[in-house]
Amino acid sequence: MKQLIVCLFFGLFFQNLSNAQQNFTISGNIKDAETGEDLIGATVEIKELITGTSANVYGFYSITVPKGKYQVIIRFLGYKDESLTIDLNKNLDIDFSLKPAVAELNEVVISASNDVSEIQENKGSVSKLNITTIKKVPAFMGEVDVMRTLQSLPGVQSGGEGTTGFFVRGGSIDQNLVTLDEATIYNSSHLLGFFSVFNADVINDVEIYKGGIPANFGGRLSSVVDIRLRDGNNKNFAASGGLGTIASRFTVEGPIVKDKSSFIVSGRRTYADLFLKMSNDQTLKTTNIYFYDLNGKVNFQLGKKDRIFISAYIGEDLLNFKNEIGWNWGNASATFRWNHIFSNKLFANLTTTYSKFNYRLNSSFQASKYDWKANIKEYNSKIEFTYYPLNKHTVKFGVFTTLNKFEPGIVDVTNNEIYANIELDKRQALQTGIFLSDEFKISEKFVVNAGLRFSNQNLIGGKSYIYNQNNTETIDTVEYSKNQFHTPNFGIEPRVSFNYSLSSNSALKASYAKMQQYLHLVSNNTASIPLDIYLPSNNYLKPQWADQFALGYFKSTNKKTYEFSAEIYYKLMQNQIDFKDNADLLLNNQIEKEILIGKGNAYGIEFQIKKNAGKLNGWISYTLSRSTRNIEGINNNKTFLARQDKPHVLNLVMSYQLTKRVQVGAAWNFSSGQNVTLPTGKYYFGDVMVPVYSSRNDYRLPSNHRLDLSLTIDTKKKEGSKFESSWNISLYNVYARKNPFTVQIRESKENSRKMEAVQLSLIGTIIPSITYNFKF
């Protein structure tokens, strides 16, 4: 495989390079004419050659073609086409500004491909959502949610009712890399998963890679969710916001220096706690429950070739009951990026990010006090180059380094003037690496993207525990000095994807990707919760590996009104972790004793039908899949179903434009129930009842299904006014389905010698909400 990739890289690259003397390059930026925002993925088509390219995530494009006269057409979803005739006899630098299109009612488009269709792009197992589409999906309590919309796509499964945690193609929840302006977000949930941390008002672009992941991404096995913030309006000041049932939000943006720099600031907060303070019940008055988040971004154009972006996010959740029990957690991130155009063929981006996820649990009863603090920090730097040597090649290469600092727990306990401090081992890990990829056209129908990523990790300082052969006892402890590197792990990750166009409207796509992950999530939960603990790979916890193969057929109608896709995948995973029965995970410095290691398999087929234009828009997706694990020491060493295994997942997402100002939306989802391990018997040891459990994940909870509806009414806009507003009415869980969240086994109230299963549902009723949105 590695030899094949090298041959594809360099053989075709230099073969075409030798014929480049009569070629010239057109390059520049593509922006929104009204706001100055970059149009990510806007397409550039050379009509006479039936070829083209697309703008990168910063709106930059470059295309090299032979000398001649051409018509250049620029297209982007929701915008009017821009056309320009050029006589190409030298390199040209041309910027384009597209104006938003005003569509007639029967031409309404909420989600569609550009005329240079995604079907022709070499992106299998990739889904891209524009923010207009996301805002049409019925929202929980009126809050538009990126993560919930992603869960309606094929191959993406919900972590459970009331959670924004998700699984992709049979992987676990920690195998998804979620980034906000390239900064890692370790926990994307507010209010234990009912909301996500992403405010839709400031989001520009969302893309999820489920397979065929390019070489510039790494560190996770299953998926990459790449979320980009808007840059802000660099032409005029504007504001927008919403007043909802549970939360309100407000965004302001505008130019710092017109056409050269801009800013955007947005905030959101729930306010249930403010109403609780009005209660006559003293317990409710002293209860706090809320979340908030703040986003900010500025960018500066430093001449024609340089641009700087600075963005930041901070968010926090607080649960506090009677000032006796408190629980708060939150994320913080910051991103600095510098774009530099070396030439019309060489684009560079330097990115430095900081991420932090922290949580705190405390309690206070009379003279007893308990306080637990923990966090994980990440410092990342990456420089990435994009080189456009010829129209048939796009080369990306770069280097990266990531420093993780782990503080899994610092606990202070005070009881009757007795003080105790428990501090789990702090750990540090440094990852470094390089990557290289080349996307090239073998012919007009056949496109290949071949890539290679090399990475390594070293632990820095701290302690290393040596265990016996059965991993049950500690036989030695090695202490390293503060800055000493030790316990290296490394890997080579080849990636390759193919796109073969059967016609202008259909294509076959295939991919293979080897992925490596140095982080391990220590949790017995399938949903991401704030008390999750991350650990780096060490002498016992080896890096996770995955080999994934995918093959798909993609088809659209001539006018791109309908799109159909069918894709099969197979994933083999190594060094997957699970836990011994009755594992002790709480405040355990030597948690490796509780961990067992094995392998996993996941395979399935995904279908999706999308309607992109007309009054009725939306999609239907269905996934048939299986996810298994085989771990020595569990289930008598026999293969068992993973907890996230859900054979059947069906999603229907639709919106219908009733009139020019009235739109209705509906979302219905169905999925098989989650697998669980339940007691099948019990015995008594003296007066102590000891449960006897089934085989691992031997029972499946009842299936989940739910219907959500929404109605959006745009208020009539006054002539000449810039003020726009709308009302959104949402009904969540319309037929009051009590979906199972978990099952609790307890002694029967009628007979203590018998056990009974009790299903717990987080939401068992219809939840209405109303939100007033505005913009001026």
Protein Blocks (a to p, Z undefined) as FASTA:
>chain_A
ZZmmmmmmmmmmmmmmmmmmmgccdddddddfklopacehiacddfklopaddddfkopa
cddddedddddddddehiacdddddddfbdcddddddddddddfklccfbdcdfbdfklp
ccehiacddfklmmmpcceehiacfklmmmmpghiacfbehiabdceehiafklpccdee
hiacfblceehhpacfbdfklcfbdcddfbhpafkbghiakbccdddddebjakbccddd
dddfkbccddddddfbghkaccdddddddfklmmmmmpmblklmmpccdddddddddddd
ehjkbccddddddddddddehhlaccddddddddddddddfblkbccddddddddddddd
dddehjbccddddddddddddddddddfbfkbccddddddddddddfbccdddeehiacd
ddddddddddddddddddddfblklccdddddddddddeehidddddfkopacfbdcddd
fklcehiaddddddddddddfbfkbccdddddddddfbdcddfbfbdcfkbccddddfkl
gcddddddddddddddfkomaccdddddddddehiacddehiafehpablmlmpccdddd
ddddddddddfedjbgcdddddddddddddehiahhpacddfklcfbacdddddddfblm
bccdddddddddddddddfbdcdehjaccdddddehkbccdddddddddddddddddehi
abdcddddddehklopacdfbdcddddfklmkbccdddddfblcdcddddddddZZ
